[in-house]
Amino acid sequence: MKFRVLSAWALCCLLSGSLTSIAQEKTVNWKGFEKVQFRFQGRDAFCVKPARALPGNPWVWRAHFPDWHTEMDSILVARGFHVAYVNTNNLFGLPQAMQVWDAFYDHLVGERKLAPKVALEGVSRGGLYVYGWAKRNPGKVSCIYAEAPVCNPNSWPGGKGAGKGAPEEWAKWLQLAGQTEATAAGYEDIPLKGLAGLAAFKVPVLHVIGLRDSIVPPEENTFPLVKEYTRLGGPAAVFPMTRGPQNLQGHHFYIEHPERLADFIYSNSVPVQQPLQSSAYVKAGASLAAAFRKFEETKKGTVAFLGGSITHNKGWRNKVAQYLQERFPGTTFQFIAAGIPSLGSTPHAFRFNRDVLAQGKPDILFLEAAVNDRTNGFSEKEQVRALEGILRQLYQQNANAAAVLMAFADPDKQGDYAAGKEPVEVAVHQKLAEHYGASFINLSREVYDRMQAGEFSWEYDFKDLHPSPFGQEIYFQTMKTLLQLPPATKPAGAKLPQKLDAHAYDKGRYHAVTEAVRLKGFKVVDNWQPADKKGTRPGFVNVPVLEGETTGASFELPFQGRAVGLAVLAGPDAATIRYQVDGKAAKTIDLYTQWSKGLHLPWYLVLDGELKPGRHTLRVEILPQGNSESKGNACRIAHFLVNE
């Protein structure tokens, strides 16, 4: 037995509280190899070291029962693998355990320099752990080996099917999971559910089972999981063990050909892959520390998500919310989902007060507009005014709020990178984040770089600017990287910097369509619905709409502010309009868009963004000459836009 003395650097880390293990490590013999035993976050842990490690330090992570059936581990260590374990027993792979696992992974990869992808081994209830962590971190897993794994806690320890269950363990599981007998069947965080992301990463899965296992019946665990996993496109195999004694009601069995099982792990782990690091695409702002501190101290938190369809759809947003709830388990969160398809920065600036601030004052705001700003053709100047307006509105309500600006990927931006150019929308997002000390995530560049490195393809993996489950995982993992970085501290009493654009929409607001006067051929439809049954967007149907459908129809809008615009519903019959502000030279706008044929698209138009503060009047009239593709002369307005 020998003891390892920490380096001066490690000792300094320990004294500063940043080192996760204690000062002494005990080394013992394990089958002729060194087994380093240590404490990690107050838990027993170990790492078995090979005599000569393979390049890149591939490793196996034992989830539970680390001394059971170690034949395969012995073979792998002899071939150059490490084997690691941290004791999270009796936590059933629930979020409490997953937080420890995240930290243990960071310790082993960051401090002990093990490979960034790990082979997971789960025996019996260890199945709950390996699938729980793999689903949260699919890009960090090379393969999964599961032996008689529990895949459904309702089967074991619940005993709700053919198995006998374990009443005492079931009571513990219910308490830790926050469930009751009535709700447990609907609990989502189990291996059988939520496998799409893991399957999209094509993580190979091998289950070794006993066909007569009546404690963890394969019919309720392995078989349904493997069926669902393969249905989703994941590679999986089942190896029944039928030779040798079958003990403990078939749950314990002889392992046939452990060298073949070792080959499964070896072939999926070697050569070690070195994917690009998501941290290279992240810059943490100073306000995240204040948000995290509030979550810990007040046990309350408000997190808002403002964006287009990529924010509206299920995926990264749900995963971020889940991560925050698991990281701060005693905190009650309000999550404000304010994603609306097709909308970019200008719409966000004018709806932010109603759709976000009226619901709650965010401690963290996730904000994206780069995809729709390109698609909708907003100029660089317009993007700056809008994003700056959102940030200033946020900080005026909560000076300690943390904003996270994100630039998502799309084919146009990939083309820019390929041509050696930085997309304007990405540059604007980064510029605003740097000016206001906000966080920034360049997901657009990360996706491009990873594809160039051969890690995945757009066609078969990411698939679309509305990401596949694979793409959603890529986005979330980088956001998680940001949230796990040691946050900088914002100086006390820090003030808002000077505006980048004097005309920023820092008081952008919706004004009701009922404020229009001198209606001629226009009327307010209280609960508008499209008569042609064409598509709509959430929040833009069954709402008051100012509607005119005839040539020459007009109205006026008296308002007080520095900018004015319209949020129109640009459908198949969209008109061309003429407008004037304060009787000045009239201008013309065609409301018909490339998407109007099948969709009443919310289309935001700032008609004049540089007015002097004060009272003004807008006049709008429908013109007889319209777009040749349009089927009518309709002008439908859902909101007036005013920068007050």
QUIGI-V646681 format. One record per backbone hydrogen bond with DSSP energy under -0.5 kcal/mol. CO is the residue of the C=O (numbers start at 1). NH is the residue of the N-H. E is the energy in kcal/mol with one decimal. If there is no record, write none. Layout:
# QUIGI-V646681
CO,NH,E  CO,NH,E
This chain:
# QUIGI-V646681
2,27,-2.7  4,25,-0.7  7,11,-2.4  8,12,-2.1  9,13,-2.2  10,14,-2.4  11,15,-2.4  12,16,-1.7  13,17,-0.5  13,18,-2.2  13,19,-1.0  14,17,-1.2  20,41,-1.6  25,4,-1.6  26,28,-0.5  26,37,-3.9  27,2,-1.5  28,35,-2.8  30,33,-1.6  33,30,-3.0  34,36,-0.6  34,49,-3.1  35,28,-2.5  35,37,-0.7  36,47,-1.8  37,26,-2.2  38,45,-2.3  39,22,-0.9  40,43,-1.6  43,40,-3.3  44,87,-2.8  45,38,-2.5  46,85,-2.0  47,36,-2.6  48,83,-1.5  49,34,-0.7  54,57,-2.3  55,272,-0.5  57,115,-2.5  58,82,-2.0  59,119,-2.2  60,62,-0.6  60,84,-2.9  61,121,-2.6  62,86,-0.5  65,68,-1.9  70,74,-2.6  71,75,-1.9  72,76,-2.2  73,77,-2.9  74,78,-2.2  75,79,-1.1  76,80,-0.5  76,81,-2.4  77,80,-1.2  80,54,-2.0  82,60,-2.3  83,48,-3.5  84,62,-2.6  85,46,-2.3  86,88,-1.0  88,91,-1.2  91,94,-2.4  94,97,-1.4  94,98,-1.9  95,99,-1.9  96,100,-0.9  97,101,-2.5  98,102,-2.5  99,103,-1.8  100,104,-2.7  101,105,-2.8  102,106,-2.2  103,107,-2.1  104,108,-2.6  105,109,-2.8  106,110,-2.5  107,111,-2.3  107,112,-1.4  108,114,-2.3  118,120,-0.6  118,142,-2.3  118,143,-0.8  119,61,-2.7  120,145,-3.2  121,63,-2.3  122,147,-2.7  123,126,-2.9  124,127,-2.4  124,150,-2.8  125,128,-1.5  125,129,-0.7  126,130,-2.4  127,131,-1.9  128,132,-1.4  129,133,-2.6  130,134,-2.2  131,135,-2.3  132,136,-0.9  133,137,-1.4  137,140,-2.0  138,141,-1.2  140,118,-2.4  142,204,-0.7  143,120,-2.4  144,146,-0.5  144,206,-2.4  145,122,-2.5  146,148,-0.6  146,208,-2.9  147,124,-3.0  149,151,-0.6  151,192,-1.3  152,155,-2.1  152,156,-1.8  153,158,-2.8  154,160,-3.0  155,159,-1.5  157,166,-2.6  166,170,-2.7  167,171,-2.1  168,172,-1.6  169,173,-2.7  170,174,-2.7  171,175,-1.9  172,176,-2.7  173,177,-2.8  174,178,-0.8  174,179,-2.4  175,178,-0.6  180,184,-2.2  183,186,-1.4  184,187,-1.6  188,190,-2.3  190,193,-1.7  195,199,-2.7  196,200,-2.2  197,201,-1.2  198,203,-1.3  199,202,-1.6  202,204,-0.5  204,144,-2.4  205,237,-1.7  206,146,-2.7  207,209,-0.5  207,239,-3.2  208,148,-3.3  209,241,-3.2  210,213,-1.5  212,214,-0.7  214,164,-0.9  217,220,-1.6  217,221,-0.7  218,221,-0.5  218,223,-2.5  221,225,-1.7  222,226,-2.9  223,227,-2.2  224,228,-2.2  225,229,-2.9  226,230,-2.3  227,231,-1.9  228,232,-1.7  229,234,-2.9  230,233,-1.3  235,205,-1.8  237,207,-2.6  238,240,-0.5  239,209,-1.3  240,242,-0.8  245,247,-0.6  245,254,-0.9  247,251,-0.6  247,252,-2.3  248,251,-1.8  249,214,-2.7  252,247,-2.4  254,256,-0.7  257,260,-1.4  257,261,-1.2  258,262,-2.4  259,263,-1.8  260,264,-1.5  261,265,-1.6  262,266,-2.9  263,267,-3.1  264,268,-1.1  265,269,-0.7  266,269,-1.2  266,270,-2.2  276,278,-0.5  277,280,-1.7  278,281,-2.0  279,282,-1.2  281,442,-2.4  283,440,-2.3  285,288,-0.6  285,488,-0.5  286,490,-0.9  287,291,-1.8  288,292,-2.7  289,293,-2.4  290,294,-2.1  291,295,-2.3  292,296,-2.1  293,297,-2.7  294,298,-2.8  294,299,-0.7  294,300,-0.6  295,299,-0.9  299,332,-2.6  301,334,-2.5  302,363,-3.4  302,364,-1.5  303,336,-2.7  304,366,-2.8  305,307,-0.5  305,338,-2.6  306,368,-2.0  307,340,-2.3  308,311,-0.7  308,312,-2.3  309,313,-2.9  315,319,-1.9  316,320,-2.6  317,321,-2.1  318,322,-2.3  319,323,-2.6  320,324,-2.5  321,325,-2.1  322,326,-2.2  323,327,-2.6  324,328,-2.2  326,329,-0.6  328,331,-2.0  331,333,-0.7  332,301,-1.9  333,335,-0.5  334,303,-2.6  334,336,-0.6  335,337,-0.7  336,305,-2.7  336,338,-0.9  338,307,-1.0  340,343,-1.6  344,348,-2.2  345,349,-2.3  346,350,-1.5  347,351,-1.9  348,352,-1.5  351,355,-3.3  352,356,-1.8  352,357,-2.1  353,358,-1.8  356,359,-1.7  356,360,-1.6  360,362,-0.8  363,402,-2.8  364,304,-2.6  365,367,-0.6  365,404,-3.3  366,306,-3.0  367,406,-2.5  369,373,-2.5  370,374,-1.2  371,375,-2.2  372,376,-3.1  373,378,-1.8  374,377,-0.9  379,383,-2.3  380,384,-2.3  381,385,-2.3  382,386,-2.2  383,387,-2.8  384,388,-2.5  385,389,-1.7  385,505,-1.9  386,390,-2.2  387,391,-2.3  388,392,-2.5  389,393,-2.2  390,394,-2.3  391,395,-2.7  392,396,-1.9  393,397,-1.0  394,397,-0.7  394,398,-2.2  398,401,-2.0  401,403,-0.5  402,365,-2.8  403,405,-0.5  403,439,-2.7  404,367,-2.9  405,441,-2.2  406,369,-0.6  406,370,-0.6  406,408,-0.7  407,443,-0.5  407,444,-2.0  410,414,-1.9  411,415,-2.1  412,416,-1.8  413,417,-2.5  414,418,-2.3  415,419,-1.5  416,421,-3.0  417,420,-1.7  421,423,-0.5  423,427,-2.3  424,428,-2.4  425,429,-2.2  426,430,-2.5  427,431,-2.7  428,432,-2.5  429,433,-2.2  430,434,-2.7  431,435,-2.1  432,436,-1.9  433,437,-0.6  433,438,-2.3  434,437,-0.7  437,286,-1.1  437,287,-0.5  439,405,-2.8  440,283,-2.3  441,407,-2.2  441,443,-1.3  442,446,-1.9  443,447,-2.5  444,448,-1.8  445,449,-3.0  446,450,-2.6  447,451,-2.0  448,452,-2.4  449,453,-1.8  450,455,-2.5  450,456,-0.6  451,454,-1.4  457,461,-1.1  457,462,-2.2  458,463,-3.6  462,464,-1.4  462,468,-1.7  465,467,-1.0  468,472,-2.7  469,473,-1.8  470,474,-2.0  471,475,-2.5  472,476,-2.6  473,477,-2.8  474,478,-1.5  475,479,-2.0  476,480,-3.0  477,481,-1.9  478,482,-2.0  479,483,-2.4  480,484,-1.5  481,485,-0.9  482,485,-1.0  485,487,-0.6  488,289,-0.7  491,494,-1.5  501,504,-1.9  504,506,-2.0  505,508,-1.3  507,644,-2.1  509,642,-2.3  511,640,-2.5  512,515,-1.8  513,516,-1.5  515,558,-0.5  517,556,-2.8  520,554,-2.7  521,549,-0.6  523,525,-0.6  523,547,-3.3  524,526,-0.7  525,528,-0.7  525,545,-2.2  528,542,-3.8  530,533,-1.2  535,600,-3.0  537,540,-2.2  543,528,-2.3  545,525,-3.3  545,547,-0.7  546,637,-2.6  547,523,-1.9  548,635,-3.3  550,553,-1.8  553,622,-2.6  554,520,-2.8  555,620,-2.2  556,517,-3.3  557,618,-2.5  559,616,-3.2  562,611,-2.2  563,643,-1.7  564,607,-1.6  564,608,-1.8  565,641,-2.7  566,568,-0.6  566,605,-2.9  567,638,-3.0  567,639,-1.2  568,570,-0.8  568,603,-3.1  569,571,-1.3  570,601,-1.6  571,574,-1.8  572,631,-2.5  573,634,-3.2  575,591,-2.4  576,623,-2.6  577,589,-2.6  578,621,-2.5  579,587,-2.4  580,582,-0.5  580,619,-2.7  581,584,-1.5  587,579,-2.7  589,577,-2.8  589,591,-0.6  593,596,-1.2  595,598,-0.9  595,599,-0.5  598,535,-1.7  599,601,-1.7  601,570,-3.1  601,603,-0.6  602,604,-0.5  603,568,-2.5  605,566,-2.5  605,607,-0.8  608,564,-2.0  614,561,-2.3  616,559,-2.5  617,582,-3.0  618,557,-2.8  619,580,-2.1  620,555,-1.8  621,578,-2.8  622,552,-2.7  624,626,-0.5  627,630,-1.2  634,575,-2.5  635,548,-2.0  635,637,-0.5  636,569,-2.4  636,638,-0.5  637,546,-2.6  639,567,-2.5  640,511,-2.6  640,642,-0.5  641,565,-2.0  642,509,-2.2  642,644,-1.0  643,562,-4.0  643,563,-0.6
